[in-house]
Structures are given as C-alpha cells and as structure tokens.
Amino acid sequence: MARKDAVALALVVLAASCAPAGSPAAGPLTSGPAGSGTKPPLDHVIVIYLENRPFDQVFGLFPGAEGIAQAGPAATQVDRNGKPYEVLPPLRGATPNTTRPPTQLPDNLPNRPFDLQPFVPMDQTFNIAGAEAGNRFYQEQMAINGGKMDRFVSVSTSLTMGYYDGRSLAMWKLAEQYVLADHFFHATFGGTGPNHLWLFCACTATWPNAPADIVAQVATDGTLIKDGVVTPDGYLVNNWTPDQAKLIPRQSAPHIGDRLDAAGVSWAWYTAGWSAGQYASVFAPFAFFPTTASGTPGATRHLKDEEDFLAALKGSDLPAVAIVKPALNAHPIQGPGLVAGDRHTAELVKAIQDSAYWKSAAIIVAFDEGGGLWDHVAPPKIDRWGPGTRVPAIIVSPYAKKGFVDKTVYDTTSILRFIEWRWNLQPLGERDAKANNLLNAFDFSQKP
C-alpha cells in the first residue's frame, strides 16, 4: 500500500488555576543542564504521540530493559475471584471488521505471556470484540489490581498477554541508537482522550452536571456498579464521543500552550487529518479550553495538520514546541497496525534529522496509553488519576545518550516538566511540578 493510501485509510478509520509564568522577554534558565547557569543547546522539542501499546508487548525482549523475563508473579493471570487460570481462557468474540482477518488464538495456551506473531502478525490489527476492554478508567485499575498486574485477562481477553519480538522494528533500532525509557508510564488510568488531556494540561477535565446516563455509579466500597464517561463527582475519565464533546464545558485550568504563549515561545499541535476535519475528537484536547477552542485566534495560530509539520521542517518557522499526532500511529485496532505506524514514525524522525532543526532538537516518541493491555511493571501510586501502565518512550537527539536504557521513573507529565525546564515555565499543577525531568536521557557535552 502506498504511503498516501495508507494515510487516507487511517484517517477514514480514525474519523469513525495558577497564574501564567514568564513573559515575552523571559531570559535563559537560571539552572542549566549541570547547574551551569547556561541555556541548554535545545531550541526545539518535538513530541510524536503514538497509540495504545504497552512496553512489554513491543520492547519486552529489549536487551538491558526490564522486560518479560523479569515479570515474576505478574506473568500468571488470575480470574475475578483471584484464582490462577489453569490455561488462558479461550478467545471468543465477534469480528468487528469483516474486511480483515479475524483474530484467533488456539485454546489451552499456557497461562503466561506468549509470542503473538504466529497468531496476529505485526502487520495486522487486533480484530475481535473486547480486545481493549481494559482501556478504561475503572477497568485499568481493576487489571492493575493494586500493583499485582495479574487481572488483565479477566478484565479483557487472553490476547492481552501477547508480545512481539520487536527487533525488526525501526523504533527498536532508534532505541538501540539513542535512549529507551523503560519505566515510563502513561499519565492517567483510561484511554486516549484523558491521556491527551494530560499531555496538554496535566489535568483531568471537569464536567459538573453531566448527563446522568453517562455518569458512572460506584459503591461505597469502590466497586463499579455502572461504567460511565464521567465520575460521580464530575470528572471526565473515559473517551468521549463527538456528540458528547459538544457538551463538555470549557475548562479553566491552564495548559502548556498558555504557559508557552505567556513566555513568547512558539508552539503547535499537529493532528493528522486536521485540515480536512477527519480526525478523532479524542485527539483534540485543546477543544475544551477558551484559548484554543474552535474559532479562536489561538486555534488558528496553533492547531495544524501533520502535513503542515512536514512542510515546516523544510521552512524557517518550525515552532519551538511541536506535538505531532500522526495518522499512522501504531494503534492495535484502528489503522493499518504496528508495522505501518512504526515505519511512519521512523520517517518522521528521519525528516527531522534531515532538517536544519536537527542540531538543536529533542524528539520524544511516546505512546499515549497501553490500550488496556498487559505490562508487568506496577505503576507508581501518585494520585487518584494514576499513572497508568508502562508504555514505551524513546528519546532521540544529537544530545541523547547513545545506546542507553534510562530506568528513571517517568510519566507523560515528565514531557511537560522537560518543556517547562527548558523555557523556565511555571508548572501546570502538582503532578508535572514533581515529575522527574527527562534530563537523565541527555548528555549535553556531546557535539551535535
């Protein structure tokens, strides 16, 4: 399939309060990379934000990383009564997409992680109902089971325990050459929409007085009675539909764009399909904020298409901070799958490396969340929102350490912390203020 055709296919599928810090005259950092008092040699931070893969599924065999071999008791899944399965439960369910091969597993697979390639090759997508059943706020917490990481199968399906030997992937090769973070967790329990919000504002959106039929019901002991998009106390914790997006109120929390604007630092969020209006609503967290909502000057200035990003790389006006949501984003269900997303990610990285911006750039390839799929490393317990399960993150830069596995505990808000550090911005909230910066991935003494 030609790249343009693949992009078009993916787009069709995807379409189904603190005071601001800084000023336009904000100066260099007061504390440089090594306490030197000098500005780091980075003028551009580029985030490539991919979709729904846990670390163990893609990088569980990566040398030097904490992978499947260290899974321990988490490799043995238990049912909802806490009893270990004798074998993984049979995979049963409808085939959502009749144009693609159905996803099937043999019965009686041993109760442990298994190689997924013979059953769902890397160039295919999961095509069975329930594959991402754990990809929701309450369900992900059930699967994590207090850090035991042993109820993913009971919440989802046996498919969740599958992994790939990723050595043929371009992202694997980038990780070998630069930095792979093997303790990076997605910011909040649940799916794509809430985690995109956390990359934008380090916050969970509020929705007081949401329609009763989309509000979850939770017993006093924490048991989920009825699932919903909104918590009983009015927080938006699960993916919303386009119709629901029209009802979500404007948010009062600051976002990273506000901080950058106040400091006179250029930025843009590049969403594939933006120009044609063919993008998923959950990819557009900026829609809920007064400074970037549809029709505002901020939207016109800062919200662009993936093709605009590629054009900017060839010009002289690439923003200092660029967040790129590509059409081919490795989603396990939507789009053409892991291989196509991997190839496209490598193409984006290569385009940056071939540009005039490479010598002063830091690229962060991160996944928004784990798709409700199994990973064995328990996330740290920070607040009621998360973090969620472990996801891959790769740091690529002339100043990134070479062939390094970074074991620092990060989450999505570490990206915000890094941006705030570089441009001396006030944190958005407590989470990004306390998040570990990405600095352990860099050696700024290196020559670009």
C-alpha positions as CSV (number, residue, x, y, z in Angstrom):
1,M,0.0,0.0,0.0
2,A,1.4,3.4,-0.9
3,R,2.0,5.8,1.9
4,K,-0.7,8.3,0.8
5,D,-3.2,5.5,0.5
6,A,-2.3,4.1,4.0
7,V,-2.6,7.6,5.5
8,A,-6.0,8.0,3.8
9,L,-7.2,4.7,5.2
10,A,-6.0,5.5,8.7
11,L,-7.8,8.8,8.5
12,V,-11.1,7.2,7.5
13,V,-10.9,4.8,10.4
14,L,-9.9,7.5,13.0
15,A,-12.7,9.9,11.9
16,A,-15.4,7.0,12.7
17,S,-5.6,27.6,38.3
18,C,-2.3,29.1,38.6
19,A,-1.1,32.5,37.2
20,P,0.8,32.3,33.9
21,A,4.5,32.3,34.2
22,G,7.1,34.1,32.2
23,S,6.9,37.0,29.7
24,P,7.9,37.6,26.1
25,A,11.2,38.7,27.5
26,A,11.8,35.6,29.6
27,G,15.6,35.0,29.8
28,P,17.7,31.9,29.9
29,L,17.3,29.2,32.5
30,T,18.7,30.0,36.0
31,S,19.9,26.4,36.2
32,G,21.3,24.8,33.1
33,P,21.9,21.1,32.4
34,A,24.5,20.6,35.0
35,G,23.8,23.6,37.2
36,S,26.0,25.7,34.8
37,G,23.6,28.6,34.6
38,T,23.6,28.4,30.9
39,K,20.8,27.7,28.4
40,P,20.8,24.1,27.1
41,P,21.6,23.7,23.3
42,L,17.9,22.8,22.5
43,D,15.7,25.1,20.6
44,H,13.1,22.5,19.6
45,V,11.2,19.9,21.5
46,I,9.1,17.6,19.2
47,V,6.7,15.0,20.7
48,I,5.5,12.2,18.4
49,Y,2.5,10.8,20.2
50,L,1.5,7.3,19.2
51,E,-1.3,4.9,20.3
52,N,-2.1,2.1,22.7
53,R,0.9,-0.2,23.1
54,P,2.3,-1.4,26.5
55,F,6.0,-1.6,26.9
56,D,6.2,-5.4,27.3
57,Q,4.3,-6.0,24.0
58,V,6.8,-4.1,21.9
59,F,10.0,-3.9,23.9
60,G,9.7,-6.8,26.3
61,L,12.7,-8.5,24.8
62,F,14.9,-5.4,24.5
63,P,18.4,-6.1,25.9
64,G,19.1,-4.2,29.1
65,A,15.5,-3.2,29.7
66,E,13.2,-4.6,32.4
67,G,11.2,-7.0,30.2
68,I,9.2,-10.1,30.2
69,A,11.9,-12.2,31.7
70,Q,11.5,-10.2,34.9
71,A,7.7,-10.5,35.0
72,G,7.7,-12.8,38.0
73,P,4.2,-13.4,39.6
74,A,2.6,-10.8,37.3
75,A,3.1,-13.3,34.4
76,T,0.4,-15.6,35.9
77,Q,-3.0,-14.1,35.5
78,V,-5.9,-14.8,37.9
79,D,-9.7,-14.7,37.4
80,R,-12.0,-12.3,39.1
81,N,-12.0,-14.5,42.3
82,G,-8.3,-14.3,42.5
83,K,-7.7,-17.9,41.3
84,P,-4.9,-18.5,38.7
85,Y,-6.2,-19.8,35.4
86,E,-5.1,-23.3,34.6
87,V,-4.7,-22.2,31.0
88,L,-5.6,-18.9,29.3
89,P,-9.3,-18.7,28.6
90,P,-10.4,-19.3,25.0
91,L,-10.6,-16.2,22.9
92,R,-14.2,-15.7,21.8
93,G,-15.9,-12.7,20.3
94,A,-17.3,-11.1,17.2
95,T,-15.1,-9.8,14.4
96,P,-15.7,-6.1,14.2
97,N,-14.1,-5.6,10.8
98,T,-15.2,-8.1,8.2
99,T,-12.6,-6.8,5.7
100,R,-9.7,-8.0,7.8
101,P,-8.6,-11.4,9.1
102,P,-10.3,-12.5,12.3
103,T,-8.1,-12.6,15.4
104,Q,-7.9,-16.1,16.7
105,L,-5.8,-17.9,19.4
106,P,-5.5,-21.6,20.0
107,D,-7.3,-23.0,23.0
108,N,-5.3,-24.1,26.0
109,L,-2.5,-21.6,25.7
110,P,-0.3,-21.7,28.9
111,N,-1.1,-19.1,31.5
112,R,1.8,-16.8,30.7
113,P,3.0,-14.3,28.1
114,F,3.2,-15.7,24.6
115,D,4.6,-14.7,21.2
116,L,1.8,-13.1,19.3
117,Q,3.4,-13.1,15.9
118,P,2.1,-16.6,14.8
119,F,-1.5,-15.5,15.5
120,V,-1.6,-11.7,14.9
121,P,1.4,-10.7,12.8
122,M,2.8,-7.3,13.4
123,D,1.4,-6.0,10.1
124,Q,-2.1,-6.9,11.2
125,T,-4.5,-5.3,13.7
126,F,-6.5,-7.0,16.5
127,N,-9.9,-7.9,15.1
128,I,-12.0,-9.3,17.9
129,A,-14.5,-7.7,20.2
130,G,-13.2,-6.9,23.7
131,A,-9.5,-6.6,22.8
132,E,-9.3,-3.2,24.5
133,A,-11.9,-3.8,27.2
134,G,-9.3,-2.8,29.9
135,N,-8.7,0.5,28.2
136,R,-11.0,2.5,30.6
137,F,-10.5,4.3,33.9
138,Y,-12.0,1.9,36.3
139,Q,-11.2,-1.3,34.3
140,E,-7.5,-0.5,34.1
141,Q,-7.3,-0.1,37.9
142,M,-9.0,-3.5,38.2
143,A,-6.4,-5.0,35.9
144,I,-3.5,-3.4,37.8
145,N,-5.0,-5.0,40.9
146,G,-3.1,-2.9,43.4
147,G,0.2,-3.4,41.6
148,K,0.0,-7.2,41.2
149,M,-0.6,-6.7,37.4
150,D,-2.4,-10.0,37.3
151,R,-6.0,-9.3,36.2
152,F,-5.6,-8.1,32.7
153,V,-7.0,-11.3,31.2
154,S,-10.1,-11.3,33.5
155,V,-10.8,-7.6,32.6
156,S,-10.0,-8.0,28.9
157,T,-9.2,-11.2,26.9
158,S,-6.3,-13.6,26.6
159,L,-5.0,-11.5,23.7
160,T,-3.7,-9.0,26.3
161,M,-0.8,-11.4,27.2
162,G,0.7,-11.5,23.7
163,Y,4.0,-9.8,22.9
164,Y,6.2,-9.3,19.8
165,D,9.9,-9.8,19.1
166,G,10.4,-6.2,18.0
167,R,13.9,-6.4,16.7
168,S,12.7,-5.8,13.1
169,L,11.0,-2.6,14.0
170,A,12.5,0.8,13.1
171,M,11.6,2.1,16.6
172,W,13.7,-0.7,18.1
173,K,16.6,0.4,16.1
174,L,16.1,4.0,17.2
175,A,16.0,2.8,20.8
176,E,19.3,0.9,20.2
177,Q,20.9,4.0,18.9
178,Y,19.6,6.6,21.3
179,V,17.6,6.3,24.6
180,L,14.8,3.8,25.6
181,A,13.0,4.8,28.8
182,D,11.9,1.5,30.4
183,H,10.0,3.0,33.3
184,F,7.7,5.5,31.5
185,F,4.0,5.3,32.5
186,H,1.0,7.0,30.9
187,A,-0.4,9.8,33.0
188,T,-3.9,8.7,33.9
189,F,-5.9,5.4,34.0
190,G,-8.0,5.0,30.9
191,G,-7.9,5.8,27.3
192,T,-6.7,8.1,24.6
193,G,-8.8,11.2,25.3
194,P,-7.9,11.6,29.0
195,N,-4.3,10.9,28.3
196,H,-4.2,13.5,25.5
197,L,-5.6,16.0,28.0
198,W,-2.8,15.2,30.4
199,L,-0.2,15.9,27.8
200,F,-1.9,19.2,27.2
201,C,-2.8,20.4,30.7
202,A,-1.6,17.8,33.2
203,C,-5.2,17.6,34.4
204,T,-8.4,15.7,34.3
205,A,-11.2,17.7,32.8
206,T,-14.2,18.6,34.9
207,W,-17.8,18.1,33.8
208,P,-20.2,19.0,36.6
209,N,-23.8,18.2,35.9
210,A,-23.0,15.8,33.1
211,P,-26.0,13.9,31.7
212,A,-26.9,11.2,34.2
213,D,-26.8,8.4,31.7
214,I,-23.0,8.9,31.2
215,V,-22.1,9.2,34.9
216,A,-20.6,6.2,36.5
217,Q,-22.0,4.6,39.6
218,V,-19.6,3.4,42.2
219,A,-20.4,1.6,45.5
220,T,-19.1,2.9,48.8
221,D,-16.5,0.1,48.8
222,G,-15.2,1.2,45.4
223,T,-16.9,-1.5,43.4
224,L,-18.1,-0.3,40.0
225,I,-21.8,-0.6,39.6
226,K,-22.2,1.1,36.2
227,D,-19.5,2.4,34.0
228,G,-19.6,5.9,32.6
229,V,-17.6,8.6,30.9
230,V,-17.7,10.9,34.0
231,T,-17.1,10.0,37.6
232,P,-19.8,10.6,40.2
233,D,-18.0,13.8,41.4
234,G,-17.8,15.2,37.9
235,Y,-14.5,14.3,36.2
236,L,-14.1,13.2,32.6
237,V,-12.2,10.0,32.8
238,N,-13.1,8.0,29.7
239,N,-13.2,8.6,26.0
240,W,-16.0,10.8,24.8
241,T,-18.0,10.7,21.6
242,P,-18.1,13.6,19.1
243,D,-21.6,14.4,20.3
244,Q,-20.5,14.4,23.9
245,A,-17.6,16.6,23.1
246,K,-20.1,19.4,22.1
247,L,-21.5,19.3,25.6
248,I,-18.2,19.3,27.6
249,P,-17.8,22.7,29.3
250,R,-14.8,25.0,28.8
251,Q,-12.0,24.2,31.2
252,S,-10.5,26.8,33.5
253,A,-7.2,25.0,34.1
254,P,-4.1,26.4,32.4
255,H,-2.5,24.3,29.6
256,I,1.1,24.1,28.3
257,G,0.1,26.4,25.3
258,D,-0.9,29.1,27.8
259,R,2.4,28.9,29.5
260,L,4.3,29.0,26.2
261,D,2.3,31.9,24.9
262,A,2.9,33.9,28.0
263,A,6.6,33.3,27.6
264,G,6.7,34.2,23.9
265,V,7.6,30.7,22.9
266,S,6.1,29.3,19.7
267,W,4.2,26.1,19.7
268,A,1.8,24.0,17.6
269,W,-0.2,20.8,17.9
270,Y,-0.2,18.9,14.5
271,T,-3.1,16.4,14.1
272,A,-3.3,14.2,11.0
273,G,-6.5,15.0,9.1
274,W,-7.0,18.4,10.8
275,S,-7.3,20.3,7.6
276,A,-10.0,18.0,6.2
277,G,-11.8,17.6,9.6
278,Q,-11.0,13.9,9.5
279,Y,-9.6,13.3,13.0
280,A,-10.8,11.7,16.2
281,S,-12.3,14.0,18.8
282,V,-10.3,12.3,21.5
283,F,-7.1,13.6,19.7
284,A,-8.2,17.2,20.3
285,P,-7.9,18.1,24.0
286,F,-7.4,21.7,23.1
287,A,-11.1,22.0,22.0
288,F,-12.2,22.3,25.7
289,F,-10.1,25.4,26.5
290,P,-11.1,29.0,25.9
291,T,-7.8,30.0,24.4
292,T,-7.7,27.1,21.8
293,A,-11.3,26.2,21.2
294,S,-12.6,26.1,17.6
295,G,-12.9,29.6,16.1
296,T,-10.5,31.3,18.5
297,P,-7.3,33.1,17.4
298,G,-5.4,30.5,19.4
299,A,-6.8,27.7,17.4
300,T,-5.9,29.4,14.1
301,R,-2.4,30.1,15.3
302,H,-1.5,26.8,17.0
303,L,-3.7,23.9,15.6
304,K,-2.4,22.4,12.4
305,D,-2.2,19.3,10.2
306,E,0.5,16.7,10.2
307,E,1.3,17.8,6.6
308,D,2.0,21.3,8.0
309,F,4.6,19.8,10.3
310,L,6.4,18.2,7.4
311,A,6.2,21.5,5.5
312,A,7.6,23.4,8.5
313,L,10.6,21.1,8.6
314,K,11.5,22.4,5.2
315,G,11.0,26.0,6.0
316,S,12.2,28.5,8.6
317,D,9.3,28.6,11.0
318,L,9.1,25.3,12.9
319,P,7.7,26.1,16.4
320,A,9.9,25.6,19.4
321,V,7.4,23.0,20.8
322,A,5.7,20.7,18.3
323,I,3.3,17.9,19.3
324,V,2.6,15.6,16.3
325,K,-0.3,13.2,16.2
326,P,0.3,11.1,13.1
327,A,-2.3,9.2,11.1
328,L,-0.2,6.1,11.2
329,N,0.3,5.8,14.9
330,A,0.6,2.0,15.6
331,H,-2.9,1.6,17.1
332,P,-3.6,-2.1,17.7
333,I,-7.2,-1.9,16.4
334,Q,-7.5,1.2,14.2
335,G,-5.5,1.9,11.1
336,P,-3.1,-0.5,9.4
337,G,-1.3,-1.6,12.5
338,L,2.1,-1.7,14.2
339,V,4.4,-2.1,11.2
340,A,2.9,0.8,9.3
341,G,2.9,3.0,12.4
342,D,6.5,2.1,13.1
343,R,7.6,2.8,9.6
344,H,5.9,6.2,9.5
345,T,7.3,7.1,12.9
346,A,10.8,6.4,11.6
347,E,10.0,8.5,8.5
348,L,9.0,11.4,10.7
349,V,12.2,11.1,12.8
350,K,14.3,10.9,9.6
351,A,12.6,14.0,8.3
352,I,13.6,15.9,11.4
353,Q,17.2,14.5,11.3
354,D,17.5,15.7,7.7
355,S,16.2,19.2,8.5
356,A,18.0,22.3,9.6
357,Y,16.5,21.9,13.1
358,W,18.1,18.5,14.0
359,K,21.2,20.0,15.6
360,S,19.1,21.7,18.3
361,A,16.2,19.3,18.6
362,A,15.0,16.7,21.1
363,I,12.4,14.2,19.8
364,I,10.3,12.3,22.3
365,V,8.4,9.3,20.8
366,A,5.8,8.3,23.4
367,F,2.6,6.3,23.5
368,D,-0.5,7.9,24.9
369,E,-1.5,4.7,26.8
370,G,-1.3,1.0,26.8
371,G,-4.6,0.0,25.3
372,G,-5.6,-1.8,28.5
373,L,-3.1,-4.5,27.5
374,W,-0.8,-6.3,29.9
375,D,2.5,-5.0,31.2
376,H,4.2,-6.5,34.3
377,V,5.7,-3.4,35.9
378,A,3.5,-1.9,38.6
379,P,3.0,1.9,38.1
380,P,3.9,4.2,40.9
381,K,0.9,5.4,43.1
382,I,0.8,9.1,42.9
383,D,-2.9,10.3,42.9
384,R,-6.4,9.1,42.1
385,W,-5.7,9.6,38.4
386,G,-2.6,7.4,38.0
387,P,-0.2,6.9,36.5
388,G,-1.4,4.0,34.4
389,T,0.5,1.2,32.9
390,R,4.0,1.3,31.5
391,V,4.4,2.4,27.8
392,P,7.4,2.8,25.5
393,A,9.2,6.1,25.2
394,I,12.2,6.8,23.0
395,I,14.3,10.0,23.2
396,V,16.2,10.9,20.0
397,S,18.5,13.9,19.8
398,P,22.1,14.8,19.0
399,Y,22.4,15.2,22.7
400,A,20.7,12.0,23.7
401,K,22.9,9.4,25.3
402,K,23.9,6.7,22.9
403,G,22.5,3.2,23.3
404,F,21.2,3.9,26.8
405,V,18.3,2.3,28.7
406,D,17.0,5.0,31.0
407,K,15.5,3.4,34.2
408,T,14.3,6.7,35.7
409,V,10.6,6.6,36.6
410,Y,8.8,9.0,34.2
411,D,5.2,9.6,33.2
412,T,3.6,11.7,30.5
413,T,3.9,14.8,32.6
414,S,7.7,14.4,32.5
415,I,7.4,15.6,28.9
416,L,5.8,18.8,30.3
417,R,8.4,19.0,33.0
418,F,11.1,18.9,30.4
419,I,9.5,21.7,28.3
420,E,8.9,23.8,31.4
421,W,12.6,23.3,32.4
422,R,13.8,24.3,29.0
423,W,11.8,27.5,28.8
424,N,11.7,28.3,32.5
425,L,7.9,28.0,32.8
426,Q,5.7,27.6,35.8
427,P,4.3,24.1,36.3
428,L,0.7,23.5,35.4
429,G,0.0,21.6,38.6
430,E,1.4,19.3,41.3
431,R,2.0,16.3,39.0
432,D,4.2,18.0,36.5
433,A,5.9,20.0,39.2
434,K,7.0,16.8,40.9
435,A,7.6,14.7,37.8
436,N,11.1,13.5,37.0
437,N,12.6,15.6,34.2
438,L,13.9,13.7,31.2
439,L,17.4,15.0,31.8
440,N,18.9,11.6,32.6
441,A,18.4,10.8,28.9
442,F,20.8,13.6,27.8
443,D,24.4,14.4,27.7
444,F,24.7,18.0,26.7
445,S,28.5,17.8,26.5
446,Q,28.2,15.9,23.2
447,K,28.8,17.6,19.9
448,P,25.8,17.7,17.6
